[in-house]
């Protein structure tokens, strides 16, 4: 008598495959960013600030999937290294808006190139139609799991 399978079949589980792909992407991005003395969170923070200048610590933490405390430590480091600047005093409440410096923008250009190369390697075997389908499917999965 065959034993009944109670677990998830990892060979066919889309969730597991997405996690594996996510882990592989993270490892490749970390490797690509390491020569720039940058982490994925560092890069993500600079990218977010490039697209949305003035974000607060909390907004950056949400956008980079880290805690507010971790983001505060990172912002202090980025400020000390000259990649970002923050207002000396809160502009409203306790919020210290953050901006990229010229140095931060220059480092972001290098990091963006490294990350783009990783993404292109990941997508190399996919046609443009396949890429569009993948984006649509992943957005749908995300929406299905999102609150509200």
C-alpha positions in Angstrom: 0.0 0.0 0.0 1.5 3.3 -1.1 2.0 5.8 1.7 -0.3 8.8 1.4 1.6 12.1 0.8 0.7 14.7 3.4 3.4 17.2 2.5 3.9 19.4 -0.5 5.5 17.9 -3.5 8.5 20.2 -3.9 9.0 19.1 -7.5 5.6 20.6 -8.5 5.0 23.3 -5.9 4.9 26.7 -7.5 5.5 28.4 -4.2 8.6 26.4 -3.6 9.9 27.1 -7.1 9.3 30.8 -6.6 11.2 30.7 -3.4 14.1 28.8 -5.1 14.1 31.4 -7.9 14.0 34.2 -5.4 16.9 32.7 -3.4 19.0 32.2 -6.6 18.2 35.9 -7.6 19.3 37.1 -4.2 22.6 35.2 -4.3 23.4 36.4 -7.8 22.5 40.0 -6.9 24.6 39.8 -3.7 27.6 38.5 -5.8 27.1 41.3 -8.3 26.9 44.1 -5.7 29.7 42.8 -3.5 32.5 44.5 -5.6 30.7 47.8 -5.1 30.7 47.3 -1.4 26.9 47.2 -1.4 24.1 45.0 -0.2 20.8 44.3 -1.8 19.1 46.5 0.9 21.6 49.3 0.3 21.0 49.1 -3.5 17.2 49.0 -3.0 17.3 52.0 -0.7 19.3 54.0 -3.2 16.9 52.9 -6.0 13.8 53.9 -4.0 15.3 57.3 -3.1 16.2 57.9 -6.8 12.6 57.2 -7.8 10.9 58.8 -4.8 13.2 61.4 -3.1 12.4 62.4 0.4 11.0 59.1 1.7 11.0 58.6 5.4 12.8 55.8 7.3 9.5 53.9 7.7 8.7 54.2 3.9 12.1 53.0 3.0 11.9 50.1 5.4 8.6 49.0 3.9 10.0 49.4 0.3 13.1 47.3 1.1 11.3 44.7 3.2 13.4 45.4 6.4 12.4 46.6 9.8 12.5 50.3 10.7 15.3 49.7 13.1 17.4 48.0 10.4 16.7 50.8 8.0 17.7 53.4 10.5 21.0 51.7 11.0 21.5 51.5 7.2 20.6 55.2 6.7 23.1 56.2 9.4 25.7 54.2 7.5 24.7 55.6 4.1 24.8 59.1 5.6 28.2 58.6 7.1 29.5 57.2 3.8 28.1 60.1 1.8 25.5 58.3 -0.2 22.5 60.0 1.3 21.7 63.1 3.3 18.9 63.7 5.8 17.4 66.9 7.1 19.0 68.0 10.3 15.6 68.4 11.9 12.2 66.8 11.2 10.1 68.6 8.6 6.9 67.2 10.1 6.5 65.2 13.3 9.5 63.0 13.6 10.1 62.4 9.9 13.6 63.0 8.5 13.3 63.0 4.7 16.2 61.3 2.9 17.8 62.4 -0.3 20.5 60.9 -2.5 23.7 62.8 -2.7 25.7 63.1 -6.0 27.9 60.3 -4.7 24.9 58.2 -4.0 23.6 58.8 -7.6 27.0 57.8 -9.1 27.1 54.6 -7.0 23.5 53.8 -7.9 24.4 53.9 -11.6 27.1 51.3 -11.1 24.8 49.1 -9.0 21.9 49.4 -11.4 24.1 48.1 -14.2 25.2 45.2 -12.1 21.6 44.3 -11.1 20.4 44.8 -14.7 23.0 42.3 -15.8 21.8 39.7 -13.3 18.2 40.2 -14.4 19.1 39.8 -18.0 20.9 36.6 -17.2 17.8 35.4 -15.4 15.6 36.2 -18.3 17.9 35.3 -21.1 16.0 32.2 -22.3 12.6 34.0 -22.2 11.0 35.8 -25.2 9.5 39.2 -24.7 6.1 37.5 -24.7 7.2 35.1 -22.0 8.5 38.0 -19.9 5.2 39.8 -20.2 3.4 36.6 -19.2 5.6 36.1 -16.2 5.1 39.7 -15.0 1.3 39.3 -15.4 1.2 35.9 -13.6 3.5 37.1 -10.7 1.4 40.3 -10.3 -1.7 38.2 -10.2 -0.2 35.9 -7.6 0.8 38.9 -5.5 -2.6 40.4 -5.7 -4.3 37.1 -4.7 -2.2 37.1 -1.5 -2.4 40.8 -0.7 -4.7 42.1 2.0 -7.6 44.2 0.8 
